Amino acid sequence: MKKAVFYHAGCPVCVSAEQDILNIIPKDRVEVVHLGIDTTKVQYAEDQGVQSVPALVMPNGNVLHINFGAAIEDLK
């Protein structure tokens, strides 16, 4: 089964959203990617349609932008 991917940058908005996501989706069904630490995945996230973080990319490819922590451009 393909996992959802939660992208964030470590800001308070992102950390709060991460905690909420992990309370909703079982941990084995979501991959958490901290783009502030793993900058190699910023372009990949953008290619998936992520415009800002925190964002959740669903297994079907839909991108759910959650609140607003930082623009993807700010992470490059």
HTML snippet that shows the backbone in 3Dmol.js (N, CA, C, O; Angstrom):
<script src="https://3Dmol.org/build/3Dmol-min.js"></script>
<div id="view" style="width:600px;height:400px;position:relative"></div>
<script>
const pdb = `
ATOM      1  N   MET A   1       0.845  -1.188   0.000  1.00  0.00           N
ATOM      2  CA  MET A   1       0.000   0.000   0.000  1.00  0.00           C
ATOM      3  C   MET A   1       0.884   1.242   0.000  1.00  0.00           C
ATOM      4  O   MET A   1       1.841   1.341   0.767  1.00  0.00           O
ATOM      5  N   LYS A   2       0.553   2.164  -0.854  1.00  0.00           N
ATOM      6  CA  LYS A   2       1.301   3.404  -0.934  1.00  0.00           C
ATOM      7  C   LYS A   2       0.960   4.296   0.261  1.00  0.00           C
ATOM      8  O   LYS A   2      -0.189   4.360   0.698  1.00  0.00           O
ATOM      9  N   LYS A   3       1.973   4.977   0.776  1.00  0.00           N
ATOM     10  CA  LYS A   3       1.779   5.845   1.946  1.00  0.00           C
ATOM     11  C   LYS A   3       1.463   7.278   1.532  1.00  0.00           C
ATOM     12  O   LYS A   3       1.806   7.719   0.435  1.00  0.00           O
ATOM     13  N   ALA A   4       0.802   7.990   2.438  1.00  0.00           N
ATOM     14  CA  ALA A   4       0.689   9.436   2.312  1.00  0.00           C
ATOM     15  C   ALA A   4       2.042  10.009   2.731  1.00  0.00           C
ATOM     16  O   ALA A   4       2.787   9.363   3.467  1.00  0.00           O
ATOM     17  N   VAL A   5       2.361  11.215   2.269  1.00  0.00           N
ATOM     18  CA  VAL A   5       3.613  11.865   2.650  1.00  0.00           C
ATOM     19  C   VAL A   5       3.278  13.234   3.227  1.00  0.00           C
ATOM     20  O   VAL A   5       2.627  14.057   2.583  1.00  0.00           O
ATOM     21  N   PHE A   6       3.734  13.459   4.453  1.00  0.00           N
ATOM     22  CA  PHE A   6       3.529  14.741   5.122  1.00  0.00           C
ATOM     23  C   PHE A   6       4.825  15.514   5.063  1.00  0.00           C
ATOM     24  O   PHE A   6       5.837  15.090   5.621  1.00  0.00           O
ATOM     25  N   TYR A   7       4.797  16.655   4.382  1.00  0.00           N
ATOM     26  CA  TYR A   7       5.971  17.521   4.253  1.00  0.00           C
ATOM     27  C   TYR A   7       5.849  18.692   5.214  1.00  0.00           C
ATOM     28  O   TYR A   7       4.785  19.299   5.342  1.00  0.00           O
ATOM     29  N   HIS A   8       6.950  19.001   5.887  1.00  0.00           N
ATOM     30  CA  HIS A   8       6.960  20.172   6.758  1.00  0.00           C
ATOM     31  C   HIS A   8       8.372  20.733   6.856  1.00  0.00           C
ATOM     32  O   HIS A   8       9.324  20.143   6.346  1.00  0.00           O
ATOM     33  N   ALA A   9       8.494  21.880   7.516  1.00  0.00           N
ATOM     34  CA  ALA A   9       9.790  22.551   7.620  1.00  0.00           C
ATOM     35  C   ALA A   9      10.229  22.765   9.064  1.00  0.00           C
ATOM     36  O   ALA A   9      11.244  23.415   9.313  1.00  0.00           O
ATOM     37  N   GLY A  10       9.481  22.228  10.004  1.00  0.00           N
ATOM     38  CA  GLY A  10       9.888  22.314  11.401  1.00  0.00           C
ATOM     39  C   GLY A  10       9.388  23.518  12.172  1.00  0.00           C
ATOM     40  O   GLY A  10       9.682  23.648  13.360  1.00  0.00           O
ATOM     41  N   CYS A  11       8.638  24.402  11.530  1.00  0.00           N
ATOM     42  CA  CYS A  11       8.114  25.575  12.229  1.00  0.00           C
ATOM     43  C   CYS A  11       7.000  25.130  13.189  1.00  0.00           C
ATOM     44  O   CYS A  11       6.510  24.007  13.070  1.00  0.00           O
ATOM     45  N   PRO A  12       6.595  25.979  14.129  1.00  0.00           N
ATOM     46  CA  PRO A  12       5.543  25.593  15.070  1.00  0.00           C
ATOM     47  C   PRO A  12       4.233  25.159  14.396  1.00  0.00           C
ATOM     48  O   PRO A  12       3.585  24.219  14.856  1.00  0.00           O
ATOM     49  N   VAL A  13       3.847  25.828  13.325  1.00  0.00           N
ATOM     50  CA  VAL A  13       2.631  25.449  12.593  1.00  0.00           C
ATOM     51  C   VAL A  13       2.784  24.028  12.048  1.00  0.00           C
ATOM     52  O   VAL A  13       1.861  23.217  12.133  1.00  0.00           O
ATOM     53  N   CYS A  14       3.958  23.740  11.489  1.00  0.00           N
ATOM     54  CA  CYS A  14       4.222  22.418  10.900  1.00  0.00           C
ATOM     55  C   CYS A  14       4.248  21.320  11.964  1.00  0.00           C
ATOM     56  O   CYS A  14       3.674  20.248  11.770  1.00  0.00           O
ATOM     57  N   VAL A  15       4.907  21.588  13.072  1.00  0.00           N
ATOM     58  CA  VAL A  15       5.008  20.591  14.137  1.00  0.00           C
ATOM     59  C   VAL A  15       3.634  20.279  14.707  1.00  0.00           C
ATOM     60  O   VAL A  15       3.324  19.119  14.979  1.00  0.00           O
ATOM     61  N   SER A  16       2.821  21.286  14.889  1.00  0.00           N
ATOM     62  CA  SER A  16       1.465  21.079  15.378  1.00  0.00           C
ATOM     63  C   SER A  16       0.655  20.245  14.389  1.00  0.00           C
ATOM     64  O   SER A  16      -0.062  19.325  14.783  1.00  0.00           O
ATOM     65  N   ALA A  17       0.772  20.570  13.109  1.00  0.00           N
ATOM     66  CA  ALA A  17       0.054  19.819  12.082  1.00  0.00           C
ATOM     67  C   ALA A  17       0.549  18.374  12.023  1.00  0.00           C
ATOM     68  O   ALA A  17      -0.246  17.453  11.832  1.00  0.00           O
ATOM     69  N   GLU A  18       1.855  18.172  12.185  1.00  0.00           N
ATOM     70  CA  GLU A  18       2.413  16.814  12.184  1.00  0.00           C
ATOM     71  C   GLU A  18       1.795  15.986  13.313  1.00  0.00           C
ATOM     72  O   GLU A  18       1.410  14.836  13.101  1.00  0.00           O
ATOM     73  N   GLN A  19       1.702  16.555  14.483  1.00  0.00           N
ATOM     74  CA  GLN A  19       1.111  15.833  15.616  1.00  0.00           C
ATOM     75  C   GLN A  19      -0.341  15.479  15.326  1.00  0.00           C
ATOM     76  O   GLN A  19      -0.782  14.371  15.632  1.00  0.00           O
ATOM     77  N   ASP A  20      -1.082  16.407  14.741  1.00  0.00           N
ATOM     78  CA  ASP A  20      -2.484  16.142  14.407  1.00  0.00           C
ATOM     79  C   ASP A  20      -2.601  15.047  13.347  1.00  0.00           C
ATOM     80  O   ASP A  20      -3.442  14.155  13.462  1.00  0.00           O
ATOM     81  N   ILE A  21      -1.767  15.115  12.328  1.00  0.00           N
ATOM     82  CA  ILE A  21      -1.791  14.108  11.263  1.00  0.00           C
ATOM     83  C   ILE A  21      -1.500  12.731  11.830  1.00  0.00           C
ATOM     84  O   ILE A  21      -2.184  11.763  11.500  1.00  0.00           O
ATOM     85  N   LEU A  22      -0.481  12.637  12.689  1.00  0.00           N
ATOM     86  CA  LEU A  22      -0.111  11.337  13.247  1.00  0.00           C
ATOM     87  C   LEU A  22      -1.154  10.811  14.237  1.00  0.00           C
ATOM     88  O   LEU A  22      -1.164   9.620  14.550  1.00  0.00           O
ATOM     89  N   ASN A  23      -2.022  11.682  14.727  1.00  0.00           N
ATOM     90  CA  ASN A  23      -3.141  11.232  15.557  1.00  0.00           C
ATOM     91  C   ASN A  23      -4.302  10.713  14.708  1.00  0.00           C
ATOM     92  O   ASN A  23      -5.146   9.962  15.197  1.00  0.00           O
ATOM     93  N   ILE A  24      -4.341  11.115  13.439  1.00  0.00           N
ATOM     94  CA  ILE A  24      -5.427  10.730  12.537  1.00  0.00           C
ATOM     95  C   ILE A  24      -5.045   9.527  11.675  1.00  0.00           C
ATOM     96  O   ILE A  24      -5.833   8.596  11.504  1.00  0.00           O
ATOM     97  N   ILE A  25      -3.830   9.559  11.138  1.00  0.00           N
ATOM     98  CA  ILE A  25      -3.375   8.517  10.218  1.00  0.00           C
ATOM     99  C   ILE A  25      -2.368   7.628  10.952  1.00  0.00           C
ATOM    100  O   ILE A  25      -1.433   8.146  11.562  1.00  0.00           O
ATOM    101  N   PRO A  26      -2.536   6.324  10.907  1.00  0.00           N
ATOM    102  CA  PRO A  26      -1.561   5.447  11.548  1.00  0.00           C
ATOM    103  C   PRO A  26      -0.142   5.706  11.013  1.00  0.00           C
ATOM    104  O   PRO A  26       0.058   5.910   9.816  1.00  0.00           O
ATOM    105  N   LYS A  27       0.810   5.693  11.908  1.00  0.00           N
ATOM    106  CA  LYS A  27       2.194   6.047  11.572  1.00  0.00           C
ATOM    107  C   LYS A  27       2.762   5.192  10.433  1.00  0.00           C
ATOM    108  O   LYS A  27       3.613   5.661   9.676  1.00  0.00           O
ATOM    109  N   ASP A  28       2.303   3.956  10.307  1.00  0.00           N
ATOM    110  CA  ASP A  28       2.810   3.095   9.244  1.00  0.00           C
ATOM    111  C   ASP A  28       2.194   3.413   7.876  1.00  0.00           C
ATOM    112  O   ASP A  28       2.543   2.789   6.874  1.00  0.00           O
ATOM    113  N   ARG A  29       1.276   4.386   7.840  1.00  0.00           N
ATOM    114  CA  ARG A  29       0.634   4.774   6.581  1.00  0.00           C
ATOM    115  C   ARG A  29       0.986   6.180   6.125  1.00  0.00           C
ATOM    116  O   ARG A  29       0.445   6.677   5.136  1.00  0.00           O
ATOM    117  N   VAL A  30       1.893   6.817   6.849  1.00  0.00           N
ATOM    118  CA  VAL A  30       2.325   8.171   6.465  1.00  0.00           C
ATOM    119  C   VAL A  30       3.827   8.300   6.675  1.00  0.00           C
ATOM    120  O   VAL A  30       4.371   7.899   7.704  1.00  0.00           O
ATOM    121  N   GLU A  31       4.472   8.866   5.681  1.00  0.00           N
ATOM    122  CA  GLU A  31       5.898   9.182   5.771  1.00  0.00           C
ATOM    123  C   GLU A  31       6.006  10.667   6.105  1.00  0.00           C
ATOM    124  O   GLU A  31       5.361  11.496   5.463  1.00  0.00           O
ATOM    125  N   VAL A  32       6.811  11.001   7.094  1.00  0.00           N
ATOM    126  CA  VAL A  32       7.016  12.395   7.474  1.00  0.00           C
ATOM    127  C   VAL A  32       8.363  12.843   6.916  1.00  0.00           C
ATOM    128  O   VAL A  32       9.395  12.223   7.172  1.00  0.00           O
ATOM    129  N   VAL A  33       8.333  13.938   6.147  1.00  0.00           N
ATOM    130  CA  VAL A  33       9.554  14.475   5.541  1.00  0.00           C
ATOM    131  C   VAL A  33       9.752  15.897   6.029  1.00  0.00           C
ATOM    132  O   VAL A  33       8.924  16.772   5.776  1.00  0.00           O
ATOM    133  N   HIS A  34      10.845  16.120   6.726  1.00  0.00           N
ATOM    134  CA  HIS A  34      11.209  17.450   7.244  1.00  0.00           C
ATOM    135  C   HIS A  34      12.104  18.102   6.189  1.00  0.00           C
ATOM    136  O   HIS A  34      13.292  17.797   6.096  1.00  0.00           O
ATOM    137  N   LEU A  35      11.524  18.999   5.401  1.00  0.00           N
ATOM    138  CA  LEU A  35      12.255  19.627   4.304  1.00  0.00           C
ATOM    139  C   LEU A  35      13.320  20.605   4.777  1.00  0.00           C
ATOM    140  O   LEU A  35      14.215  20.964   4.011  1.00  0.00           O
ATOM    141  N   GLY A  36      13.233  21.040   6.028  1.00  0.00           N
ATOM    142  CA  GLY A  36      14.280  21.899   6.575  1.00  0.00           C
ATOM    143  C   GLY A  36      15.564  21.123   6.814  1.00  0.00           C
ATOM    144  O   GLY A  36      16.656  21.690   6.785  1.00  0.00           O
ATOM    145  N   ILE A  37      15.428  19.826   7.049  1.00  0.00           N
ATOM    146  CA  ILE A  37      16.594  18.961   7.269  1.00  0.00           C
ATOM    147  C   ILE A  37      16.974  18.238   5.986  1.00  0.00           C
ATOM    148  O   ILE A  37      18.151  18.188   5.628  1.00  0.00           O
ATOM    149  N   ASP A  38      15.994  17.682   5.294  1.00  0.00           N
ATOM    150  CA  ASP A  38      16.247  16.928   4.070  1.00  0.00           C
ATOM    151  C   ASP A  38      15.914  17.785   2.853  1.00  0.00           C
ATOM    152  O   ASP A  38      14.891  17.586   2.197  1.00  0.00           O
ATOM    153  N   THR A  39      16.794  18.740   2.565  1.00  0.00           N
ATOM    154  CA  THR A  39      16.550  19.686   1.469  1.00  0.00           C
ATOM    155  C   THR A  39      16.599  19.021   0.094  1.00  0.00           C
ATOM    156  O   THR A  39      16.147  19.608  -0.889  1.00  0.00           O
ATOM    157  N   THR A  40      17.138  17.812   0.015  1.00  0.00           N
ATOM    158  CA  THR A  40      17.188  17.118  -1.272  1.00  0.00           C
ATOM    159  C   THR A  40      15.791  16.756  -1.766  1.00  0.00           C
ATOM    160  O   THR A  40      15.614  16.471  -2.950  1.00  0.00           O
ATOM    161  N   LYS A  41      14.803  16.763  -0.886  1.00  0.00           N
ATOM    162  CA  LYS A  41      13.440  16.383  -1.278  1.00  0.00           C
ATOM    163  C   LYS A  41      12.538  17.577  -1.581  1.00  0.00           C
ATOM    164  O   LYS A  41      11.360  17.396  -1.888  1.00  0.00           O
ATOM    165  N   VAL A  42      13.076  18.789  -1.501  1.00  0.00           N
ATOM    166  CA  VAL A  42      12.267  19.984  -1.774  1.00  0.00           C
ATOM    167  C   VAL A  42      11.756  19.967  -3.214  1.00  0.00           C
ATOM    168  O   VAL A  42      10.570  20.199  -3.448  1.00  0.00           O
ATOM    169  N   GLN A  43      12.620  19.699  -4.164  1.00  0.00           N
ATOM    170  CA  GLN A  43      12.207  19.689  -5.568  1.00  0.00           C
ATOM    171  C   GLN A  43      11.187  18.579  -5.831  1.00  0.00           C
ATOM    172  O   GLN A  43      10.228  18.780  -6.576  1.00  0.00           O
ATOM    173  N   TYR A  44      11.391  17.422  -5.228  1.00  0.00           N
ATOM    174  CA  TYR A  44      10.453  16.321  -5.387  1.00  0.00           C
ATOM    175  C   TYR A  44       9.071  16.707  -4.858  1.00  0.00           C
ATOM    176  O   TYR A  44       8.055  16.429  -5.494  1.00  0.00           O
ATOM    177  N   ALA A  45       9.044  17.348  -3.691  1.00  0.00           N
ATOM    178  CA  ALA A  45       7.779  17.803  -3.114  1.00  0.00           C
ATOM    179  C   ALA A  45       7.096  18.791  -4.059  1.00  0.00           C
ATOM    180  O   ALA A  45       5.892  18.707  -4.302  1.00  0.00           O
ATOM    181  N   GLU A  46       7.879  19.718  -4.581  1.00  0.00           N
ATOM    182  CA  GLU A  46       7.321  20.705  -5.511  1.00  0.00           C
ATOM    183  C   GLU A  46       6.784  20.020  -6.767  1.00  0.00           C
ATOM    184  O   GLU A  46       5.726  20.395  -7.274  1.00  0.00           O
ATOM    185  N   ASP A  47       7.500  19.028  -7.266  1.00  0.00           N
ATOM    186  CA  ASP A  47       7.044  18.288  -8.443  1.00  0.00           C
ATOM    187  C   ASP A  47       5.736  17.557  -8.182  1.00  0.00           C
ATOM    188  O   ASP A  47       4.967  17.313  -9.112  1.00  0.00           O
ATOM    189  N   GLN A  48       5.475  17.205  -6.923  1.00  0.00           N
ATOM    190  CA  GLN A  48       4.221  16.545  -6.557  1.00  0.00           C
ATOM    191  C   GLN A  48       3.077  17.547  -6.394  1.00  0.00           C
ATOM    192  O   GLN A  48       1.927  17.144  -6.215  1.00  0.00           O
ATOM    193  N   GLY A  49       3.375  18.834  -6.454  1.00  0.00           N
ATOM    194  CA  GLY A  49       2.340  19.852  -6.344  1.00  0.00           C
ATOM    195  C   GLY A  49       2.320  20.600  -5.027  1.00  0.00           C
ATOM    196  O   GLY A  49       1.433  21.421  -4.793  1.00  0.00           O
ATOM    197  N   VAL A  50       3.292  20.325  -4.158  1.00  0.00           N
ATOM    198  CA  VAL A  50       3.361  21.035  -2.878  1.00  0.00           C
ATOM    199  C   VAL A  50       3.804  22.470  -3.139  1.00  0.00           C
ATOM    200  O   VAL A  50       4.854  22.708  -3.736  1.00  0.00           O
ATOM    201  N   GLN A  51       2.997  23.419  -2.686  1.00  0.00           N
ATOM    202  CA  GLN A  51       3.301  24.842  -2.867  1.00  0.00           C
ATOM    203  C   GLN A  51       3.719  25.506  -1.570  1.00  0.00           C
ATOM    204  O   GLN A  51       4.397  26.533  -1.579  1.00  0.00           O
ATOM    205  N   SER A  52       3.315  24.919  -0.456  1.00  0.00           N
ATOM    206  CA  SER A  52       3.662  25.437   0.860  1.00  0.00           C
ATOM    207  C   SER A  52       3.606  24.285   1.858  1.00  0.00           C
ATOM    208  O   SER A  52       3.000  23.244   1.603  1.00  0.00           O
ATOM    209  N   VAL A  53       4.242  24.497   2.977  1.00  0.00           N
ATOM    210  CA  VAL A  53       4.205  23.492   4.045  1.00  0.00           C
ATOM    211  C   VAL A  53       3.571  24.107   5.272  1.00  0.00           C
ATOM    212  O   VAL A  53       3.687  25.313   5.489  1.00  0.00           O
ATOM    213  N   PRO A  54       2.910  23.309   6.070  1.00  0.00           N
ATOM    214  CA  PRO A  54       2.761  21.865   5.980  1.00  0.00           C
ATOM    215  C   PRO A  54       1.789  21.448   4.875  1.00  0.00           C
ATOM    216  O   PRO A  54       0.821  22.141   4.564  1.00  0.00           O
ATOM    217  N   ALA A  55       2.093  20.284   4.299  1.00  0.00           N
ATOM    218  CA  ALA A  55       1.231  19.735   3.253  1.00  0.00           C
ATOM    219  C   ALA A  55       1.238  18.219   3.348  1.00  0.00           C
ATOM    220  O   ALA A  55       2.238  17.605   3.720  1.00  0.00           O
ATOM    221  N   LEU A  56       0.116  17.639   3.007  1.00  0.00           N
ATOM    222  CA  LEU A  56      -0.027  16.191   3.009  1.00  0.00           C
ATOM    223  C   LEU A  56      -0.343  15.755   1.588  1.00  0.00           C
ATOM    224  O   LEU A  56      -1.352  16.164   1.013  1.00  0.00           O
ATOM    225  N   VAL A  57       0.530  14.916   1.023  1.00  0.00           N
ATOM    226  CA  VAL A  57       0.286  14.358  -0.305  1.00  0.00           C
ATOM    227  C   VAL A  57      -0.327  12.977  -0.091  1.00  0.00           C
ATOM    228  O   VAL A  57       0.290  12.082   0.487  1.00  0.00           O
ATOM    229  N   MET A  58      -1.542  12.835  -0.567  1.00  0.00           N
ATOM    230  CA  MET A  58      -2.285  11.590  -0.386  1.00  0.00           C
ATOM    231  C   MET A  58      -1.791  10.535  -1.372  1.00  0.00           C
ATOM    232  O   MET A  58      -1.203  10.876  -2.398  1.00  0.00           O
ATOM    233  N   PRO A  59      -2.023   9.259  -1.071  1.00  0.00           N
ATOM    234  CA  PRO A  59      -1.572   8.198  -1.975  1.00  0.00           C
ATOM    235  C   PRO A  59      -2.089   8.332  -3.408  1.00  0.00           C
ATOM    236  O   PRO A  59      -1.441   7.867  -4.346  1.00  0.00           O
ATOM    237  N   ASN A  60      -3.241   8.957  -3.581  1.00  0.00           N
ATOM    238  CA  ASN A  60      -3.784   9.146  -4.935  1.00  0.00           C
ATOM    239  C   ASN A  60      -3.203  10.374  -5.645  1.00  0.00           C
ATOM    240  O   ASN A  60      -3.568  10.658  -6.786  1.00  0.00           O
ATOM    241  N   GLY A  61      -2.291  11.111  -4.967  1.00  0.00           N
ATOM    242  CA  GLY A  61      -1.645  12.272  -5.578  1.00  0.00           C
ATOM    243  C   GLY A  61      -2.248  13.609  -5.203  1.00  0.00           C
ATOM    244  O   GLY A  61      -1.661  14.648  -5.504  1.00  0.00           O
ATOM    245  N   ASN A  62      -3.403  13.617  -4.556  1.00  0.00           N
ATOM    246  CA  ASN A  62      -4.000  14.876  -4.125  1.00  0.00           C
ATOM    247  C   ASN A  62      -3.111  15.515  -3.047  1.00  0.00           C
ATOM    248  O   ASN A  62      -2.584  14.833  -2.169  1.00  0.00           O
ATOM    249  N   VAL A  63      -2.964  16.827  -3.140  1.00  0.00           N
ATOM    250  CA  VAL A  63      -2.154  17.568  -2.170  1.00  0.00           C
ATOM    251  C   VAL A  63      -3.079  18.381  -1.282  1.00  0.00           C
ATOM    252  O   VAL A  63      -3.882  19.179  -1.766  1.00  0.00           O
ATOM    253  N   LEU A  64      -2.961  18.172   0.023  1.00  0.00           N
ATOM    254  CA  LEU A  64      -3.738  18.933   0.996  1.00  0.00           C
ATOM    255  C   LEU A  64      -2.795  19.918   1.677  1.00  0.00           C
ATOM    256  O   LEU A  64      -1.931  19.519   2.458  1.00  0.00           O
ATOM    257  N   HIS A  65      -2.963  21.203   1.381  1.00  0.00           N
ATOM    258  CA  HIS A  65      -2.157  22.233   2.036  1.00  0.00           C
ATOM    259  C   HIS A  65      -2.842  22.578   3.355  1.00  0.00           C
ATOM    260  O   HIS A  65      -4.022  22.926   3.385  1.00  0.00           O
ATOM    261  N   ILE A  66      -2.092  22.477   4.425  1.00  0.00           N
ATOM    262  CA  ILE A  66      -2.634  22.631   5.773  1.00  0.00           C
ATOM    263  C   ILE A  66      -2.096  23.926   6.366  1.00  0.00           C
ATOM    264  O   ILE A  66      -0.896  24.054   6.608  1.00  0.00           O
ATOM    265  N   ASN A  67      -2.987  24.887   6.598  1.00  0.00           N
ATOM    266  CA  ASN A  67      -2.570  26.165   7.159  1.00  0.00           C
ATOM    267  C   ASN A  67      -1.461  26.749   6.281  1.00  0.00           C
ATOM    268  O   ASN A  67      -1.424  26.455   5.086  1.00  0.00           O
ATOM    269  N   PHE A  68      -0.568  27.556   6.826  1.00  0.00           N
ATOM    270  CA  PHE A  68       0.556  28.077   6.055  1.00  0.00           C
ATOM    271  C   PHE A  68       1.720  28.306   6.984  1.00  0.00           C
ATOM    272  O   PHE A  68       1.663  29.144   7.884  1.00  0.00           O
ATOM    273  N   GLY A  69       2.782  27.547   6.756  1.00  0.00           N
ATOM    274  CA  GLY A  69       4.001  27.702   7.544  1.00  0.00           C
ATOM    275  C   GLY A  69       5.088  28.402   6.739  1.00  0.00           C
ATOM    276  O   GLY A  69       5.718  29.348   7.214  1.00  0.00           O
ATOM    277  N   ALA A  70       5.302  27.922   5.505  1.00  0.00           N
ATOM    278  CA  ALA A  70       6.317  28.506   4.640  1.00  0.00           C
ATOM    279  C   ALA A  70       6.029  28.111   3.184  1.00  0.00           C
ATOM    280  O   ALA A  70       5.521  27.023   2.912  1.00  0.00           O
ATOM    281  N   ALA A  71       6.358  28.996   2.279  1.00  0.00           N
ATOM    282  CA  ALA A  71       6.237  28.697   0.857  1.00  0.00           C
ATOM    283  C   ALA A  71       7.359  27.743   0.473  1.00  0.00           C
ATOM    284  O   ALA A  71       8.449  27.801   1.043  1.00  0.00           O
ATOM    285  N   ILE A  72       7.097  26.870  -0.488  1.00  0.00           N
ATOM    286  CA  ILE A  72       8.113  25.934  -0.941  1.00  0.00           C
ATOM    287  C   ILE A  72       9.325  26.688  -1.481  1.00  0.00           C
ATOM    288  O   ILE A  72      10.458  26.225  -1.344  1.00  0.00           O
ATOM    289  N   GLU A  73       9.091  27.840  -2.090  1.00  0.00           N
ATOM    290  CA  GLU A  73      10.198  28.657  -2.598  1.00  0.00           C
ATOM    291  C   GLU A  73      11.166  29.078  -1.505  1.00  0.00           C
ATOM    292  O   GLU A  73      12.368  29.201  -1.744  1.00  0.00           O
ATOM    293  N   ASP A  74      10.640  29.298  -0.301  1.00  0.00           N
ATOM    294  CA  ASP A  74      11.478  29.703   0.828  1.00  0.00           C
ATOM    295  C   ASP A  74      12.396  28.597   1.306  1.00  0.00           C
ATOM    296  O   ASP A  74      13.364  28.856   2.022  1.00  0.00           O
ATOM    297  N   LEU A  75      12.102  27.363   0.917  1.00  0.00           N
ATOM    298  CA  LEU A  75      12.899  26.220   1.367  1.00  0.00           C
ATOM    299  C   LEU A  75      14.024  25.860   0.408  1.00  0.00           C
ATOM    300  O   LEU A  75      14.860  25.007   0.707  1.00  0.00           O
ATOM    301  N   LYS A  76      14.037  26.511  -0.738  1.00  0.00           N
ATOM    302  CA  LYS A  76      15.081  26.214  -1.747  1.00  0.00           C
ATOM    303  C   LYS A  76      16.392  26.876  -1.386  1.00  0.00           C
ATOM    304  O   LYS A  76      17.374  26.737  -2.114  1.00  0.00           O
TER     305      LYS A  76
END
`;
const viewer = $3Dmol.createViewer("view");
viewer.addModel(pdb, "pdb");
viewer.setStyle({}, {cartoon: {color: "spectrum"}});
viewer.zoomTo();
viewer.render();
</script>
